[in-house]
Amino acid sequence: MFSRNPRLSRQQPQGRQTVLRPVNSSSTISWARSTPNFCPHWHIPLQSGSDNILKQMNRYYNSSHFRNLIMELRAAMPEAAIGVDVLVGFPGENEPAFEKTMELISELPITYVHAFPFSPRPGTVAAAMNDMVPKKEKTRRGRAIRNLGNEKKQAFYRSQVGKIFECLVEQQDKETDLWRGLTPNYIPVLIEETGRDQADLKNHILPVHITKTERGMAFGTLLK
């Protein structure tokens, strides 16, 4: 969780909000928007797009709460990366319930998805529930969610082409030997032209122009 430290300045390290709850988050969004070194990257637990499944999970929100949060967040921070967690195969999740999750993710401006299969833990309420989803079906649903998430991610990368970001240059990519950087909104970028020594690149925050996407990656050039 990102700390609300009033002493933050542009010269200090950037921070990210690792988790945002689907309800009562307006004040957090407003604060983040007005904080100069806040990186526009959010991760939000969805778990399911089915209100019935969310109720069985004892979640304190429903799909409408989640939808409203995503739209509020996108309106406040148009370039933000928005990642979500999804749990597939919770007991009682039939095909219509799963399709509600797929539909909700498809409709909303989400950037990427982390999908996990339900795994019963001894002694928990969920482990004693009926209508367990077969392992094969959980695998299929997880694959479908991840494929959809990848489509959303690639669309987001393409939407950022032509923009300039202050990227944290991290290390050289082993496959291409290009330097790899990370934008504030969580896009890994391979930097094709640097013109600088290694000491002037690694662990430095530098301006990078996103020029294209290719093979599922974003590419950019370092501005002088």
CYANA upper distance limits for C-alpha pairs under 8 A (distance plus 0.5 A):
  1 MET  CA     16 ARG  CA      8.13
  1 MET  CA     17 GLN  CA      5.97
  1 MET  CA     18 THR  CA      5.94
  1 MET  CA     19 VAL  CA      6.92
  2 PHE  CA     15 GLY  CA      6.87
  2 PHE  CA     16 ARG  CA      6.37
  2 PHE  CA     17 GLN  CA      5.43
  2 PHE  CA     18 THR  CA      7.51
  8 LEU  CA     12 GLN  CA      6.86
  8 LEU  CA     35 THR  CA      8.50
  8 LEU  CA     37 ASN  CA      7.75
  9 SER  CA     36 PRO  CA      7.36
  9 SER  CA     37 ASN  CA      7.09
 10 ARG  CA     36 PRO  CA      6.60
 10 ARG  CA     37 ASN  CA      6.02
 12 GLN  CA     37 ASN  CA      8.03
 13 PRO  CA     37 ASN  CA      7.75
 14 GLN  CA     37 ASN  CA      5.41
 14 GLN  CA     38 PHE  CA      6.33
 14 GLN  CA     39 CYS  CA      6.82
 15 GLY  CA     37 ASN  CA      7.08
 15 GLY  CA     38 PHE  CA      5.71
 15 GLY  CA     39 CYS  CA      6.26
 16 ARG  CA     38 PHE  CA      6.55
 16 ARG  CA     39 CYS  CA      5.70
 16 ARG  CA     40 PRO  CA      7.59
 16 ARG  CA     41 HIS  CA      6.65
 16 ARG  CA     42 TRP  CA      7.76
 17 GLN  CA     39 CYS  CA      8.35
 17 GLN  CA     41 HIS  CA      7.18
 17 GLN  CA     42 TRP  CA      6.16
 17 GLN  CA     43 HIS  CA      7.85
 18 THR  CA     41 HIS  CA      8.27
 18 THR  CA     42 TRP  CA      6.51
 18 THR  CA     43 HIS  CA      6.08
 19 VAL  CA     42 TRP  CA      6.91
 19 VAL  CA     43 HIS  CA      5.38
 19 VAL  CA     44 ILE  CA      6.00
 19 VAL  CA     45 PRO  CA      8.09
 20 LEU  CA     25 SER  CA      7.65
 20 LEU  CA     42 TRP  CA      7.21
 20 LEU  CA     43 HIS  CA      6.70
 20 LEU  CA     44 ILE  CA      5.64
 20 LEU  CA     45 PRO  CA      8.12
 21 ARG  CA     25 SER  CA      7.03
 21 ARG  CA     44 ILE  CA      6.80
 21 ARG  CA     45 PRO  CA      7.56
 22 PRO  CA     44 ILE  CA      7.57
 22 PRO  CA     45 PRO  CA      7.98
 22 PRO  CA     46 LEU  CA      8.44
 22 PRO  CA     61 TYR  CA      7.16
 22 PRO  CA     65 HIS  CA      6.62
 22 PRO  CA     66 PHE  CA      5.78
 22 PRO  CA     69 LEU  CA      6.53
 23 VAL  CA     61 TYR  CA      7.28
 23 VAL  CA     65 HIS  CA      6.85
 23 VAL  CA     66 PHE  CA      8.11
 23 VAL  CA     69 LEU  CA      7.77
 25 SER  CA     29 ILE  CA      6.81
 25 SER  CA     69 LEU  CA      8.12
 26 SER  CA     30 SER  CA      6.66
 27 SER  CA     31 TRP  CA      6.61
 28 THR  CA     32 ALA  CA      6.62
 29 ILE  CA     33 ARG  CA      6.62
 29 ILE  CA     73 LEU  CA      7.32
 29 ILE  CA     76 ALA  CA      7.99
 30 SER  CA     34 SER  CA      7.00
 30 SER  CA     76 ALA  CA      8.31
 31 TRP  CA     35 THR  CA      6.79
 32 ALA  CA     38 PHE  CA      6.57
 33 ARG  CA     38 PHE  CA      8.12
 33 ARG  CA     76 ALA  CA      7.57
 33 ARG  CA     77 MET  CA      7.42
 39 CYS  CA    184 PRO  CA      5.31
 39 CYS  CA    185 ASN  CA      6.65
 40 PRO  CA     77 MET  CA      7.54
 40 PRO  CA     79 GLU  CA      7.57
 40 PRO  CA     80 ALA  CA      4.97
 40 PRO  CA     81 ALA  CA      6.82
 40 PRO  CA    184 PRO  CA      6.68
 40 PRO  CA    185 ASN  CA      5.54
 41 HIS  CA     80 ALA  CA      5.88
 41 HIS  CA     81 ALA  CA      5.14
 41 HIS  CA     82 ILE  CA      6.55
 41 HIS  CA     83 GLY  CA      8.37
 41 HIS  CA    184 PRO  CA      7.65
 41 HIS  CA    185 ASN  CA      5.57
 41 HIS  CA    186 TYR  CA      6.81
 42 TRP  CA     80 ALA  CA      7.80
 42 TRP  CA     81 ALA  CA      6.65
 42 TRP  CA     82 ILE  CA      5.43
 42 TRP  CA     83 GLY  CA      6.63
 43 HIS  CA     82 ILE  CA      6.34
 43 HIS  CA     83 GLY  CA      5.06
 43 HIS  CA     84 VAL  CA      6.01
 43 HIS  CA     85 ASP  CA      8.17
 44 ILE  CA     82 ILE  CA      7.92
 44 ILE  CA     83 GLY  CA      6.69
 44 ILE  CA     84 VAL  CA      5.27
 44 ILE  CA     85 ASP  CA      7.00
 45 PRO  CA     84 VAL  CA      5.96
 45 PRO  CA     85 ASP  CA      5.31
 45 PRO  CA     86 VAL  CA      7.52
 46 LEU  CA     66 PHE  CA      7.58
 46 LEU  CA     84 VAL  CA      6.47
 46 LEU  CA     85 ASP  CA      6.06
 46 LEU  CA     86 VAL  CA      6.23
 47 GLN  CA     54 LEU  CA      8.01
 47 GLN  CA     85 ASP  CA      6.18
 47 GLN  CA     86 VAL  CA      4.36
 47 GLN  CA     87 LEU  CA      5.21
 47 GLN  CA     88 VAL  CA      8.09
 48 SER  CA     53 ILE  CA      7.15
 48 SER  CA     54 LEU  CA      6.70
 48 SER  CA     63 SER  CA      8.49
 48 SER  CA     86 VAL  CA      6.49
 48 SER  CA     87 LEU  CA      7.00
 48 SER  CA     88 VAL  CA      8.04
 48 SER  CA     98 PHE  CA      8.10
 48 SER  CA    100 LYS  CA      8.43
 48 SER  CA    101 THR  CA      5.96
 49 GLY  CA     53 ILE  CA      8.45
 49 GLY  CA     54 LEU  CA      8.13
 49 GLY  CA     62 ASN  CA      8.41
 49 GLY  CA     63 SER  CA      6.11
 49 GLY  CA     97 ALA  CA      7.82
 49 GLY  CA     98 PHE  CA      7.95
 49 GLY  CA    100 LYS  CA      5.68
 49 GLY  CA    101 THR  CA      4.30
 49 GLY  CA    102 MET  CA      7.94
 49 GLY  CA    103 GLU  CA      8.38
 49 GLY  CA    104 LEU  CA      6.53
 49 GLY  CA    105 ILE  CA      8.48
 50 SER  CA     54 LEU  CA      6.73
 50 SER  CA     62 ASN  CA      8.38
 50 SER  CA     63 SER  CA      7.31
 50 SER  CA     97 ALA  CA      5.76
 50 SER  CA     98 PHE  CA      7.75
 50 SER  CA    100 LYS  CA      6.11
 50 SER  CA    101 THR  CA      6.74
 51 ASP  CA     55 LYS  CA      6.59
 51 ASP  CA     62 ASN  CA      5.95
 51 ASP  CA     63 SER  CA      6.57
 52 ASN  CA     56 GLN  CA      6.86
 52 ASN  CA     97 ALA  CA      8.44
 53 ILE  CA     57 MET  CA      6.69
 53 ILE  CA     90 PHE  CA      8.06
 53 ILE  CA     92 GLY  CA      7.78
 53 ILE  CA     93 GLU  CA      7.10
 53 ILE  CA     97 ALA  CA      7.89
 54 LEU  CA     58 ASN  CA      6.87
 54 LEU  CA     59 ARG  CA      5.91
 54 LEU  CA     61 TYR  CA      8.02
 54 LEU  CA     62 ASN  CA      7.08
 55 LYS  CA     59 ARG  CA      6.35
 55 LYS  CA     60 TYR  CA      8.36
 55 LYS  CA     62 ASN  CA      8.36
 57 MET  CA    126 ALA  CA      8.46
 61 TYR  CA     65 HIS  CA      6.40
 61 TYR  CA     66 PHE  CA      7.76
 62 ASN  CA     66 PHE  CA      7.00
 63 SER  CA     67 ARG  CA      6.57
 64 SER  CA     68 ASN  CA      6.60
 65 HIS  CA     69 LEU  CA      6.72
 66 PHE  CA     70 ILE  CA      6.80
 67 ARG  CA     71 MET  CA      6.81
 67 ARG  CA    104 LEU  CA      8.41
 67 ARG  CA    108 LEU  CA      7.78
 68 ASN  CA     72 GLU  CA      6.54
 69 LEU  CA     73 LEU  CA      6.49
 70 ILE  CA     74 ARG  CA      6.57
 70 ILE  CA    108 LEU  CA      7.68
 70 ILE  CA    109 PRO  CA      7.80
 70 ILE  CA    110 ILE  CA      8.24
 71 MET  CA     75 ALA  CA      6.59
 71 MET  CA    108 LEU  CA      8.14
 71 MET  CA    109 PRO  CA      8.19
 72 GLU  CA     76 ALA  CA      6.70
 73 LEU  CA     77 MET  CA      6.46
 73 LEU  CA     78 PRO  CA      8.32
 74 ARG  CA     78 PRO  CA      5.44
 74 ARG  CA     79 GLU  CA      8.11
 74 ARG  CA     80 ALA  CA      7.47
 74 ARG  CA    109 PRO  CA      7.82
 79 GLU  CA    185 ASN  CA      7.49
 80 ALA  CA    185 ASN  CA      6.01
 81 ALA  CA    110 ILE  CA      7.98
 81 ALA  CA    111 THR  CA      6.03
 81 ALA  CA    112 TYR  CA      8.44
 81 ALA  CA    185 ASN  CA      5.68
 81 ALA  CA    186 TYR  CA      6.89
 82 ILE  CA    109 PRO  CA      8.35
 82 ILE  CA    110 ILE  CA      5.80
 82 ILE  CA    111 THR  CA      5.52
 82 ILE  CA    112 TYR  CA      7.25
 83 GLY  CA    110 ILE  CA      6.83
 83 GLY  CA    111 THR  CA      6.10
 83 GLY  CA    112 TYR  CA      5.29
 83 GLY  CA    113 VAL  CA      6.10
 83 GLY  CA    114 HIS  CA      7.95
 84 VAL  CA    110 ILE  CA      8.03
 84 VAL  CA    112 TYR  CA      7.11
 84 VAL  CA    113 VAL  CA      5.51
 84 VAL  CA    114 HIS  CA      6.65
 85 ASP  CA    113 VAL  CA      6.47
 85 ASP  CA    114 HIS  CA      5.31
 85 ASP  CA    115 ALA  CA      6.45
 85 ASP  CA    116 PHE  CA      8.24
 86 VAL  CA    113 VAL  CA      7.62
 86 VAL  CA    114 HIS  CA      6.66
 86 VAL  CA    115 ALA  CA      5.26
 86 VAL  CA    116 PHE  CA      6.76
 87 LEU  CA    115 ALA  CA      6.40
 87 LEU  CA    116 PHE  CA      5.45
 87 LEU  CA    117 PRO  CA      6.17
 87 LEU  CA    118 PHE  CA      6.58
 88 VAL  CA     93 GLU  CA      8.35
 88 VAL  CA     98 PHE  CA      8.10
 88 VAL  CA    115 ALA  CA      7.50
 88 VAL  CA    116 PHE  CA      6.64
 88 VAL  CA    117 PRO  CA      5.41
 88 VAL  CA    118 PHE  CA      6.40
 88 VAL  CA    138 LYS  CA      6.65
 88 VAL  CA    141 ARG  CA      7.01
 88 VAL  CA    142 GLY  CA      6.73
 89 GLY  CA     93 GLU  CA      6.34
 89 GLY  CA    117 PRO  CA      6.46
 89 GLY  CA    118 PHE  CA      5.86
 89 GLY  CA    132 MET  CA      8.10
 89 GLY  CA    133 VAL  CA      5.88
 89 GLY  CA    134 PRO  CA      8.39
 89 GLY  CA    137 GLU  CA      8.06
 89 GLY  CA    138 LYS  CA      5.60
 89 GLY  CA    141 ARG  CA      8.13
 90 PHE  CA    117 PRO  CA      8.31
 90 PHE  CA    118 PHE  CA      5.87
 90 PHE  CA    132 MET  CA      7.73
 90 PHE  CA    133 VAL  CA      7.45
 91 PRO  CA    126 ALA  CA      7.55
 91 PRO  CA    129 MET  CA      6.82
 91 PRO  CA    130 ASN  CA      6.95
 91 PRO  CA    131 ASP  CA      5.85
 91 PRO  CA    132 MET  CA      5.08
 91 PRO  CA    133 VAL  CA      6.55
 92 GLY  CA    130 ASN  CA      7.56
 92 GLY  CA    131 ASP  CA      5.50
 92 GLY  CA    132 MET  CA      6.95
 92 GLY  CA    133 VAL  CA      7.74
 93 GLU  CA     97 ALA  CA      6.07
 93 GLU  CA     98 PHE  CA      6.83
 93 GLU  CA    131 ASP  CA      8.45
 93 GLU  CA    133 VAL  CA      7.64
 94 ASN  CA     98 PHE  CA      6.82
 94 ASN  CA    133 VAL  CA      8.48
 95 GLU  CA     99 GLU  CA      6.60
 96 PRO  CA    100 LYS  CA      6.84
 97 ALA  CA    101 THR  CA      7.31
 98 PHE  CA    102 MET  CA      7.02
 98 PHE  CA    141 ARG  CA      8.21
 99 GLU  CA    103 GLU  CA      6.50
100 LYS  CA    104 LEU  CA      6.57
101 THR  CA    105 ILE  CA      6.77
102 MET  CA    106 SER  CA      6.59
102 MET  CA    145 ILE  CA      7.34
102 MET  CA    148 LEU  CA      8.39
103 GLU  CA    107 GLU  CA      6.63
104 LEU  CA    108 LEU  CA      6.81
105 ILE  CA    109 PRO  CA      8.39
105 ILE  CA    110 ILE  CA      7.28
106 SER  CA    148 LEU  CA      7.98
110 ILE  CA    152 LYS  CA      7.12
110 ILE  CA    153 LYS  CA      8.45
111 THR  CA    149 GLY  CA      7.81
111 THR  CA    152 LYS  CA      5.96
111 THR  CA    153 LYS  CA      5.39
111 THR  CA    156 PHE  CA      6.53
112 TYR  CA    149 GLY  CA      5.41
112 TYR  CA    150 ASN  CA      7.02
112 TYR  CA    152 LYS  CA      6.59
112 TYR  CA    153 LYS  CA      5.60
113 VAL  CA    145 ILE  CA      7.94
113 VAL  CA    146 ARG  CA      7.01
113 VAL  CA    149 GLY  CA      5.34
113 VAL  CA    150 ASN  CA      8.14
114 HIS  CA    146 ARG  CA      7.68
114 HIS  CA    149 GLY  CA      8.35
115 ALA  CA    142 GLY  CA      6.45
115 ALA  CA    145 ILE  CA      7.12
115 ALA  CA    146 ARG  CA      6.91
116 PHE  CA    142 GLY  CA      7.24
117 PRO  CA    138 LYS  CA      6.52
117 PRO  CA    139 THR  CA      7.79
117 PRO  CA    142 GLY  CA      7.18
118 PHE  CA    138 LYS  CA      8.25
120 PRO  CA    124 THR  CA      8.13
120 PRO  CA    126 ALA  CA      7.13
120 PRO  CA    127 ALA  CA      5.20
121 ARG  CA    126 ALA  CA      8.28
121 ARG  CA    127 ALA  CA      6.32
122 PRO  CA    127 ALA  CA      6.64
123 GLY  CA    127 ALA  CA      7.36
123 GLY  CA    128 ALA  CA      8.42
124 THR  CA    128 ALA  CA      7.54
125 VAL  CA    129 MET  CA      7.21
133 VAL  CA    137 GLU  CA      7.12
133 VAL  CA    138 LYS  CA      7.09
134 PRO  CA    138 LYS  CA      6.85
135 LYS  CA    139 THR  CA      6.71
136 LYS  CA    140 ARG  CA      6.84
137 GLU  CA    141 ARG  CA      6.66
138 LYS  CA    142 GLY  CA      6.51
139 THR  CA    143 ARG  CA      6.68
140 ARG  CA    144 ALA  CA      6.76
141 ARG  CA    145 ILE  CA      6.67
142 GLY  CA    146 ARG  CA      6.64
143 ARG  CA    147 ASN  CA      6.60
144 ALA  CA    148 LEU  CA      6.76
145 ILE  CA    149 GLY  CA      6.58
146 ARG  CA    150 ASN  CA      6.59
147 ASN  CA    151 GLU  CA      6.88
148 LEU  CA    152 LYS  CA      6.86
149 GLY  CA    153 LYS  CA      6.64
150 ASN  CA    154 GLN  CA      6.65
151 GLU  CA    155 ALA  CA      6.72
152 LYS  CA    156 PHE  CA      6.72
153 LYS  CA    157 TYR  CA      6.76
154 GLN  CA    158 ARG  CA      6.73
154 GLN  CA    216 GLY  CA      7.00
155 ALA  CA    159 SER  CA      6.76
156 PHE  CA    160 GLN  CA      7.14
157 TYR  CA    161 VAL  CA      7.47
157 TYR  CA    187 ILE  CA      7.65
157 TYR  CA    213 THR  CA      7.43
157 TYR  CA    217 MET  CA      8.43
157 TYR  CA    218 ALA  CA      7.01
158 ARG  CA    212 LYS  CA      7.82
158 ARG  CA    213 THR  CA      6.78
160 GLN  CA    210 ILE  CA      7.45
161 VAL  CA    210 ILE  CA      5.51
161 VAL  CA    211 THR  CA      5.98
161 VAL  CA    212 LYS  CA      6.19
161 VAL  CA    213 THR  CA      7.99
162 GLY  CA    209 HIS  CA      7.01
162 GLY  CA    210 ILE  CA      5.84
162 GLY  CA    211 THR  CA      6.15
162 GLY  CA    212 LYS  CA      8.31
163 LYS  CA    209 HIS  CA      6.36
163 LYS  CA    210 ILE  CA      6.14
163 LYS  CA    211 THR  CA      8.49
164 ILE  CA    207 PRO  CA      7.03
164 ILE  CA    208 VAL  CA      6.01
164 ILE  CA    209 HIS  CA      4.89
164 ILE  CA    210 ILE  CA      6.71
165 PHE  CA    183 THR  CA      6.56
165 PHE  CA    184 PRO  CA      7.75
165 PHE  CA    206 LEU  CA      8.48
165 PHE  CA    207 PRO  CA      6.03
165 PHE  CA    208 VAL  CA      5.94
165 PHE  CA    209 HIS  CA      7.11
165 PHE  CA    210 ILE  CA      8.34
166 GLU  CA    183 THR  CA      6.91
166 GLU  CA    184 PRO  CA      7.53
166 GLU  CA    205 ILE  CA      6.37
166 GLU  CA    206 LEU  CA      5.64
166 GLU  CA    207 PRO  CA      4.92
166 GLU  CA    208 VAL  CA      6.78
167 CYS  CA    181 GLY  CA      6.19
167 CYS  CA    182 LEU  CA      5.73
167 CYS  CA    183 THR  CA      5.02
167 CYS  CA    184 PRO  CA      7.11
167 CYS  CA    204 HIS  CA      8.50
167 CYS  CA    205 ILE  CA      5.67
167 CYS  CA    206 LEU  CA      5.80
167 CYS  CA    207 PRO  CA      6.54
167 CYS  CA    208 VAL  CA      6.78
168 LEU  CA    181 GLY  CA      5.77
168 LEU  CA    182 LEU  CA      5.72
168 LEU  CA    183 THR  CA      7.06
168 LEU  CA    184 PRO  CA      8.48
168 LEU  CA    203 ASN  CA      6.73
168 LEU  CA    204 HIS  CA      6.20
168 LEU  CA    205 ILE  CA      4.82
168 LEU  CA    206 LEU  CA      7.04
169 VAL  CA    179 TRP  CA      7.52
169 VAL  CA    180 ARG  CA      6.47
169 VAL  CA    181 GLY  CA      4.56
169 VAL  CA    182 LEU  CA      7.03
169 VAL  CA    201 LEU  CA      6.55
169 VAL  CA    202 LYS  CA      5.87
169 VAL  CA    203 ASN  CA      5.87
169 VAL  CA    204 HIS  CA      6.08
169 VAL  CA    205 ILE  CA      6.69
169 VAL  CA    206 LEU  CA      7.68
170 GLU  CA    179 TRP  CA      7.86
170 GLU  CA    180 ARG  CA      6.34
170 GLU  CA    181 GLY  CA      5.97
170 GLU  CA    182 LEU  CA      7.96
170 GLU  CA    201 LEU  CA      8.43
170 GLU  CA    202 LYS  CA      5.87
170 GLU  CA    203 ASN  CA      5.87
170 GLU  CA    204 HIS  CA      8.24
171 GLN  CA    179 TRP  CA      6.16
171 GLN  CA    180 ARG  CA      5.99
171 GLN  CA    181 GLY  CA      7.87
171 GLN  CA    202 LYS  CA      6.62
171 GLN  CA    203 ASN  CA      8.48
172 GLN  CA    177 ASP  CA      5.99
172 GLN  CA    178 LEU  CA      5.94
172 GLN  CA    179 TRP  CA      4.66
172 GLN  CA    180 ARG  CA      6.14
173 ASP  CA    177 ASP  CA      5.46
173 ASP  CA    178 LEU  CA      5.89
173 ASP  CA    179 TRP  CA      6.34
173 ASP  CA    180 ARG  CA      6.43
173 ASP  CA    190 LEU  CA      8.19
174 LYS  CA    178 LEU  CA      8.47
178 LEU  CA    190 LEU  CA      6.42
178 LEU  CA    191 ILE  CA      6.41
178 LEU  CA    192 GLU  CA      6.61
179 TRP  CA    190 LEU  CA      6.25
179 TRP  CA    191 ILE  CA      5.81
179 TRP  CA    192 GLU  CA      7.95
180 ARG  CA    188 PRO  CA      7.23
180 ARG  CA    189 VAL  CA      6.06
180 ARG  CA    190 LEU  CA      5.17
180 ARG  CA    191 ILE  CA      6.61
181 GLY  CA    188 PRO  CA      6.21
181 GLY  CA    189 VAL  CA      5.55
181 GLY  CA    190 LEU  CA      6.92
181 GLY  CA    191 ILE  CA      7.60
182 LEU  CA    186 TYR  CA      6.47
182 LEU  CA    187 ILE  CA      6.05
182 LEU  CA    188 PRO  CA      5.08
182 LEU  CA    189 VAL  CA      6.47
183 THR  CA    187 ILE  CA      5.69
183 THR  CA    188 PRO  CA      7.07
183 THR  CA    189 VAL  CA      7.85
187 ILE  CA    218 ALA  CA      7.87
188 PRO  CA    217 MET  CA      7.85
188 PRO  CA    218 ALA  CA      7.15
189 VAL  CA    210 ILE  CA      8.25
189 VAL  CA    217 MET  CA      7.44
189 VAL  CA    218 ALA  CA      5.45
189 VAL  CA    219 PHE  CA      5.70
189 VAL  CA    220 GLY  CA      6.87
190 LEU  CA    217 MET  CA      8.02
190 LEU  CA    218 ALA  CA      6.87
190 LEU  CA    219 PHE  CA      5.24
190 LEU  CA    220 GLY  CA      6.68
191 ILE  CA    208 VAL  CA      8.19
191 ILE  CA    219 PHE  CA      6.37
191 ILE  CA    220 GLY  CA      5.38
191 ILE  CA    221 THR  CA      5.75
191 ILE  CA    222 LEU  CA      7.14
192 GLU  CA    219 PHE  CA      7.35
192 GLU  CA    220 GLY  CA      6.60
192 GLU  CA    221 THR  CA      6.00
192 GLU  CA    222 LEU  CA      8.30
193 GLU  CA    220 GLY  CA      8.28
193 GLU  CA    221 THR  CA      5.61
193 GLU  CA    222 LEU  CA      6.54
194 THR  CA    221 THR  CA      7.25
194 THR  CA    222 LEU  CA      5.82
196 ARG  CA    200 ASP  CA      6.65
196 ARG  CA    201 LEU  CA      7.39
197 ASP  CA    201 LEU  CA      7.19
198 GLN  CA    202 LYS  CA      6.66
200 ASP  CA    204 HIS  CA      7.57
201 LEU  CA    206 LEU  CA      8.45
206 LEU  CA    222 LEU  CA      7.84
206 LEU  CA    223 LEU  CA      8.37
207 PRO  CA    222 LEU  CA      6.58
207 PRO  CA    223 LEU  CA      6.13
207 PRO  CA    224 LYS  CA      8.49
208 VAL  CA    220 GLY  CA      6.55
208 VAL  CA    221 THR  CA      6.01
208 VAL  CA    222 LEU  CA      5.03
208 VAL  CA    223 LEU  CA      6.22
209 HIS  CA    220 GLY  CA      5.65
209 HIS  CA    221 THR  CA      5.78
209 HIS  CA    222 LEU  CA      6.86
209 HIS  CA    223 LEU  CA      7.27
210 ILE  CA    218 ALA  CA      7.50
210 ILE  CA    219 PHE  CA      6.36
210 ILE  CA    220 GLY  CA      4.64
210 ILE  CA    221 THR  CA      7.22
211 THR  CA    218 ALA  CA      8.23
211 THR  CA    219 PHE  CA      6.32
211 THR  CA    220 GLY  CA      5.39
211 THR  CA    221 THR  CA      7.55
212 LYS  CA    218 ALA  CA      6.45
212 LYS  CA    219 PHE  CA      5.88
212 LYS  CA    220 GLY  CA      7.40
213 THR  CA    217 MET  CA      5.91
213 THR  CA    218 ALA  CA      4.85
213 THR  CA    219 PHE  CA      6.41
214 GLU  CA    218 ALA  CA      6.98
214 GLU  CA    219 PHE  CA      7.99
